Amino acid sequence: VENGNCDRAVRHFMISAKMGRKDSLDGIKEMFAKGHATKKQYAEALKGYQDTVEEMKSPRRDEAVASGYGDDLRRSQGFVLSS
């Protein structure tokens, strides 16, 4: 985090992690490991991420993902694709 602006970075990572961004969840996890985020903040981001991922599940979405539909779009938006 440039210029030591950790509080702002944590807030932004939390917002985007709660929107399903795995890279943001990983970012706040790293900040927690370095002492720049609290356990409570990391737990909140993790729960928000998990809730969003669960909310987005559906049989039709799973079929589309299994066929590779939308992979390029998801990659471009920073989503981690499972193999």
Backbone as CSV, one residue per row, in Angstrom:
resi,resn,N_x,N_y,N_z,CA_x,CA_y,CA_z,C_x,C_y,C_z
1,VAL,0.855,-1.173,0.000,0.000,0.000,0.000,0.894,1.227,0.000
2,GLU,0.750,2.040,-1.019,1.579,3.234,-1.139,1.154,4.300,-0.139
3,ASN,2.100,5.086,0.276,1.866,6.221,1.164,1.262,5.833,2.511
4,GLY,1.313,4.577,2.873,0.821,4.146,4.170,-0.660,4.379,4.391
5,ASN,-1.434,4.417,3.339,-2.864,4.683,3.453,-3.633,3.374,3.641
6,CYS,-3.316,2.667,4.711,-3.857,1.331,4.952,-5.347,1.341,5.257
7,ASP,-5.817,2.303,6.033,-7.244,2.341,6.381,-8.115,2.442,5.137
8,ARG,-7.710,3.291,4.232,-8.472,3.459,2.988,-8.417,2.188,2.154
9,ALA,-7.260,1.570,2.057,-7.111,0.332,1.291,-7.982,-0.769,1.880
10,VAL,-7.995,-0.884,3.196,-8.817,-1.907,3.854,-10.288,-1.677,3.525
11,ARG,-10.741,-0.434,3.595,-12.146,-0.137,3.283,-12.492,-0.551,1.854
12,HIS,-11.609,-0.236,0.923,-11.868,-0.575,-0.481,-11.830,-2.087,-0.703
13,PHE,-10.864,-2.757,-0.097,-10.803,-4.213,-0.215,-12.061,-4.854,0.364
14,MET,-12.549,-4.324,1.477,-13.749,-4.892,2.097,-14.965,-4.736,1.185
15,ILE,-15.111,-3.578,0.588,-16.241,-3.342,-0.311,-16.205,-4.321,-1.484
16,SER,-15.061,-4.428,-2.130,-14.999,-5.282,-3.319,-14.999,-6.770,-2.965
17,ALA,-14.460,-7.144,-1.813,-14.532,-8.548,-1.387,-15.986,-8.944,-1.167
18,LYS,-16.763,-8.020,-0.598,-18.181,-8.294,-0.360,-18.976,-8.346,-1.658
19,MET,-18.366,-7.908,-2.757,-18.995,-7.988,-4.074,-18.529,-9.231,-4.833
20,GLY,-17.719,-10.068,-4.175,-17.302,-11.330,-4.791,-15.931,-11.321,-5.419
21,ARG,-15.119,-10.307,-5.143,-13.784,-10.231,-5.725,-12.794,-10.997,-4.857
22,LYS,-12.338,-12.129,-5.354,-11.393,-12.983,-4.625,-10.064,-12.271,-4.422
23,ASP,-9.607,-11.520,-5.414,-8.332,-10.819,-5.277,-8.383,-9.794,-4.142
24,SER,-9.530,-9.177,-3.926,-9.671,-8.224,-2.815,-9.690,-8.940,-1.472
25,LEU,-10.330,-10.097,-1.428,-10.307,-10.895,-0.205,-8.870,-11.293,0.124
26,ASP,-8.120,-11.694,-0.895,-6.713,-12.046,-0.688,-5.896,-10.833,-0.227
27,GLY,-6.249,-9.664,-0.755,-5.553,-8.432,-0.361,-5.761,-8.094,1.105
28,ILE,-6.998,-8.202,1.566,-7.260,-7.891,2.978,-6.666,-8.968,3.877
29,LYS,-6.620,-10.199,3.388,-5.984,-11.279,4.149,-4.493,-10.978,4.331
30,GLU,-3.857,-10.501,3.278,-2.437,-10.144,3.353,-2.232,-8.955,4.304
31,MET,-3.133,-7.994,4.239,-3.024,-6.837,5.135,-3.211,-7.271,6.586
32,PHE,-4.116,-8.212,6.825,-4.312,-8.749,8.175,-3.031,-9.436,8.647
33,ALA,-2.415,-10.234,7.770,-1.186,-10.949,8.133,-0.055,-9.983,8.481
34,LYS,-0.068,-8.808,7.861,0.978,-7.803,8.112,0.608,-6.830,9.226
35,GLY,-0.587,-7.027,9.814,-0.995,-6.175,10.921,-1.659,-4.876,10.520
36,HIS,-2.050,-4.742,9.245,-2.683,-3.508,8.766,-4.201,-3.579,8.777
37,ALA,-4.759,-4.761,9.037,-6.214,-4.939,9.145,-6.467,-5.786,10.383
38,THR,-7.632,-5.601,10.966,-7.967,-6.360,12.177,-8.576,-7.714,11.800
39,LYS,-8.599,-8.598,12.773,-9.227,-9.900,12.586,-10.712,-9.709,12.266
40,LYS,-11.334,-8.752,12.930,-12.746,-8.463,12.700,-12.987,-8.002,11.260
41,GLN,-12.113,-7.154,10.744,-12.251,-6.677,9.366,-12.090,-7.831,8.376
42,TYR,-11.089,-8.670,8.600,-10.880,-9.809,7.709,-12.074,-10.759,7.771
43,ALA,-12.574,-11.033,8.972,-13.724,-11.934,9.123,-14.955,-11.361,8.420
44,GLU,-15.158,-10.069,8.527,-16.296,-9.420,7.871,-16.178,-9.518,6.344
45,ALA,-14.982,-9.290,5.834,-14.756,-9.392,4.391,-14.953,-10.833,3.911
46,LEU,-14.452,-11.792,4.677,-14.589,-13.200,4.316,-16.058,-13.616,4.295
47,LYS,-16.802,-13.224,5.321,-18.226,-13.574,5.379,-18.981,-12.926,4.223
48,GLY,-18.688,-11.669,3.946,-19.341,-10.984,2.830,-19.033,-11.650,1.500
49,TYR,-17.776,-12.037,1.307,-17.375,-12.730,0.085,-18.125,-14.057,-0.045
50,GLN,-18.125,-14.842,1.026,-18.793,-16.148,0.999,-20.292,-16.007,0.752
51,ASP,-20.917,-15.020,1.372,-22.350,-14.791,1.175,-22.645,-14.459,-0.288
52,THR,-21.814,-13.618,-0.886,-22.013,-13.234,-2.278,-21.826,-14.415,-3.210
53,VAL,-20.775,-15.180,-2.986,-20.531,-16.355,-3.828,-21.706,-17.330,-3.718
54,GLU,-22.188,-17.547,-2.511,-23.322,-18.456,-2.300,-24.585,-17.919,-2.980
55,GLU,-24.789,-16.627,-2.888,-25.968,-15.997,-3.467,-25.984,-16.108,-4.991
56,MET,-24.815,-16.134,-5.592,-24.714,-16.188,-7.050,-24.844,-17.603,-7.609
57,LYS,-24.903,-18.602,-6.754,-24.992,-19.981,-7.232,-26.386,-20.276,-7.779
58,SER,-26.396,-20.979,-8.902,-27.642,-21.481,-9.462,-27.282,-22.588,-10.446
59,PRO,-28.181,-23.539,-10.669,-27.887,-24.624,-11.614,-27.563,-24.111,-13.026
60,ARG,-28.300,-23.112,-13.493,-28.045,-22.573,-14.843,-26.693,-21.888,-14.918
61,ARG,-26.326,-21.161,-13.875,-25.023,-20.500,-13.851,-23.918,-21.557,-13.843
62,ASP,-24.096,-22.614,-13.040,-23.099,-23.687,-12.987,-22.916,-24.338,-14.355
63,GLU,-24.013,-24.554,-15.086,-23.933,-25.128,-16.432,-23.158,-24.204,-17.369
64,ALA,-23.446,-22.912,-17.285,-22.769,-21.944,-18.155,-21.279,-21.889,-17.851
65,VAL,-20.939,-21.866,-16.577,-19.532,-21.828,-16.178,-18.823,-23.097,-16.630
66,ALA,-19.482,-24.250,-16.477,-18.884,-25.526,-16.871,-18.591,-25.560,-18.367
67,SER,-19.400,-24.859,-19.155,-19.190,-24.838,-20.598,-18.137,-23.811,-21.010
68,GLY,-17.680,-22.998,-20.049,-16.665,-21.981,-20.351,-17.252,-20.639,-20.748
69,TYR,-18.580,-20.541,-20.743,-19.242,-19.297,-21.117,-18.836,-18.159,-20.181
70,GLY,-18.370,-17.059,-20.732,-18.044,-15.872,-19.947,-16.681,-15.870,-19.285
71,ASP,-15.828,-16.860,-19.567,-14.512,-16.923,-18.924,-13.695,-15.655,-19.164
72,ASP,-13.672,-15.172,-20.414,-12.883,-13.984,-20.727,-13.367,-12.764,-19.953
73,LEU,-14.670,-12.613,-19.847,-15.238,-11.480,-19.116,-14.890,-11.566,-17.633
74,ARG,-15.057,-12.746,-17.041,-14.747,-12.886,-15.618,-13.266,-12.644,-15.345
75,ARG,-12.397,-13.153,-16.205,-10.960,-12.913,-16.024,-10.645,-11.415,-16.095
76,SER,-11.258,-10.723,-17.056,-10.982,-9.305,-17.222,-11.453,-8.486,-16.028
77,GLN,-12.430,-9.011,-15.273,-12.951,-8.305,-14.108,-12.275,-8.749,-12.815
78,GLY,-11.272,-9.608,-12.936,-10.496,-10.001,-11.761,-11.021,-11.190,-11.001
79,PHE,-12.011,-11.877,-11.537,-12.526,-13.051,-10.852,-11.603,-14.230,-11.099
80,VAL,-11.400,-15.028,-10.072,-10.543,-16.201,-10.164,-11.412,-17.360,-10.633
81,LEU,-10.979,-17.989,-11.717,-11.744,-19.105,-12.271,-11.170,-20.401,-11.752
82,SER,-12.044,-21.255,-11.256,-11.580,-22.559,-10.779,-11.429,-23.491,-11.958
83,SER,-10.494,-24.439,-11.840,-10.270,-25.346,-12.950,-10.869,-26.686,-12.700
